Amino acid sequence: MAPLTGRKTLAILVASFGVVFAVNGYMIAQAVNTFRGEAASTFRGESEKDEYLQGIDYNRTLARRAEQKARGWHAAIGAIRVAGGAIQVALDVKARDGSPVSGLKIEGVLRHPSDAHRDLALAFTDAGSGTYRALLQHVSPGVWEVEVRSPNTPFEASRSLWLR
């Protein structure tokens, strides 16, 4: 093996930093292209499409949450895999005294934590006794976020679920 000289040390140092700069440059280019929408993004980043409008509407959101809290409604959200591989999402809504809250129109979404393209809309049906159910096909195992709300009544709930 040849001895380590000053020129070899300099070459190794320059080559090492060259690799670091090249990788950083590639990562920056990918991030900028993704930001501009030129590449498919899998990282959610922002949870709302228009944060400005959400900010303007925030006082209304706070008022809806205060009204829901005053009503004392709470929800339990769960999901199981049923025959055929489908996922059944169940939502149980109860009043402060434990009585079921029925007759709500419930909208929801099953969100993948890192890929917005995999999000699925939940179509809930009232199963009676404050229970609402939605059935989804082709849901892969893993961690998912369930977000539900009622467009007509101040009610919203969310929960992270591990689907097998």
C-alpha positions in Angstrom: 0.0 0.0 0.0 1.3 3.4 -1.0 1.9 5.9 1.8 -0.7 8.6 2.5 0.5 11.8 1.1 -0.8 15.4 1.4 -2.1 15.2 -2.2 -4.0 11.9 -1.5 -5.5 13.4 1.7 -6.6 16.5 -0.2 -8.2 14.3 -3.0 -10.1 12.2 -0.4 -11.3 15.3 1.3 -12.4 17.0 -1.9 -14.1 13.8 -3.1 -16.0 13.3 0.2 -17.3 16.9 0.2 -18.2 16.5 -3.5 -20.4 13.5 -2.7 -22.1 15.4 0.1 -22.7 18.5 -2.1 -24.0 16.3 -4.9 -26.5 14.5 -2.7 -27.6 17.7 -1.0 -28.1 19.3 -4.5 -30.2 16.3 -5.6 -32.4 16.5 -2.5 -32.9 20.2 -2.8 -33.9 19.8 -6.5 -36.4 17.1 -5.6 -37.9 19.2 -2.8 -38.2 22.2 -5.0 -39.8 20.2 -7.9 -42.2 18.5 -5.5 -43.1 21.9 -4.0 -43.9 23.2 -7.6 -46.0 20.1 -8.2 -43.7 18.7 -10.8 -43.3 15.4 -8.9 -45.8 13.3 -7.0 -45.6 14.1 -3.3 -46.3 11.6 -0.7 -45.6 13.7 2.4 -48.8 15.5 3.5 -47.1 18.5 5.0 -50.1 20.8 5.2 -53.4 19.4 6.2 -55.6 22.0 4.6 -55.8 23.1 1.0 -56.2 26.8 1.9 -54.8 27.7 5.3 -55.7 31.4 4.8 -59.4 30.6 4.5 -59.2 28.2 7.4 -57.6 30.9 9.5 -60.4 33.3 8.7 -63.0 30.7 9.6 -61.2 29.8 12.8 -63.5 31.7 15.1 -66.5 29.8 13.7 -64.6 26.6 14.3 -64.0 27.5 17.9 -67.7 28.4 18.3 -68.7 25.0 16.9 -66.3 23.2 19.3 -67.6 25.2 22.2 -71.2 24.3 21.3 -70.2 20.6 21.0 -68.5 20.8 24.4 -71.6 22.5 25.9 -73.8 19.7 24.6 -71.5 17.1 26.2 -71.4 14.9 23.2 -68.5 12.5 22.9 -67.6 9.8 20.4 -65.9 6.4 20.3 -64.3 5.5 16.9 -63.2 2.0 16.0 -62.6 -0.2 13.0 -62.5 -3.9 12.2 -61.7 -5.9 9.2 -64.7 -7.9 8.1 -65.2 -10.9 5.8 -63.8 -10.2 2.4 -61.1 -7.9 3.7 -63.2 -4.8 3.9 -62.9 -2.3 6.8 -65.9 -1.3 8.8 -65.5 1.9 10.7 -67.9 2.4 13.6 -68.7 5.7 15.3 -70.7 5.7 18.6 -72.0 9.1 19.6 -73.2 9.6 23.2 -74.7 12.6 25.0 -73.4 13.7 28.4 -75.9 11.4 30.2 -74.8 8.4 28.1 -77.9 8.3 25.9 -77.3 7.7 22.2 -77.3 10.6 19.7 -79.1 9.5 16.6 -80.2 11.2 13.4 -77.0 13.0 12.6 -75.6 13.3 9.1 -72.0 12.2 9.4 -69.2 12.9 6.9 -65.8 11.5 7.3 -62.5 10.7 5.8 -59.9 7.9 6.4 -56.6 9.7 6.0 -53.3 8.0 5.4 -50.7 9.8 7.5 -48.1 10.2 4.7 -49.9 9.9 1.4 -52.8 12.1 0.5 -53.5 10.0 -2.6 -54.6 7.1 -0.4 -57.2 9.1 1.6 -60.7 7.6 1.4 -64.1 9.2 2.0 -66.3 7.6 4.6 -70.0 7.3 3.8 -71.7 6.7 7.2 -75.1 5.2 7.7 -77.2 5.5 10.9 -77.3 2.0 12.4 -79.5 3.3 15.3 -78.7 3.8 19.0 -76.2 6.5 18.2 -74.1 4.1 16.1 -72.9 5.1 12.6 -71.1 2.7 10.2 -69.1 3.0 7.1 -67.7 0.2 4.9 -64.5 0.5 2.8 -62.9 -1.9 0.4 -59.1 -2.1 -0.4 -57.7 -0.5 2.8 -54.1 -1.6 3.4 -52.9 -2.4 6.9 -51.2 0.3 9.0 -51.8 3.5 10.9 -54.7 5.6 9.6 -56.4 8.7 10.9 -60.3 8.8 11.0 -61.8 12.3 11.0 -65.6 12.7 11.2 -67.9 15.7 11.4 -71.5 16.6 11.0 -72.1 19.5 8.5 -75.5 20.4 10.1 -74.7 20.0 13.8 -71.6 21.2 15.7 -69.9 17.8 16.0 -66.5 16.6 15.1 -64.2 13.8 16.3 -60.9 12.1 15.2 -58.8 9.2 16.2 -55.7 7.3 15.0 -56.3 3.6 14.3 -54.1 0.7 13.6 -55.7 -1.4 10.9 -54.6 -5.0 10.5 
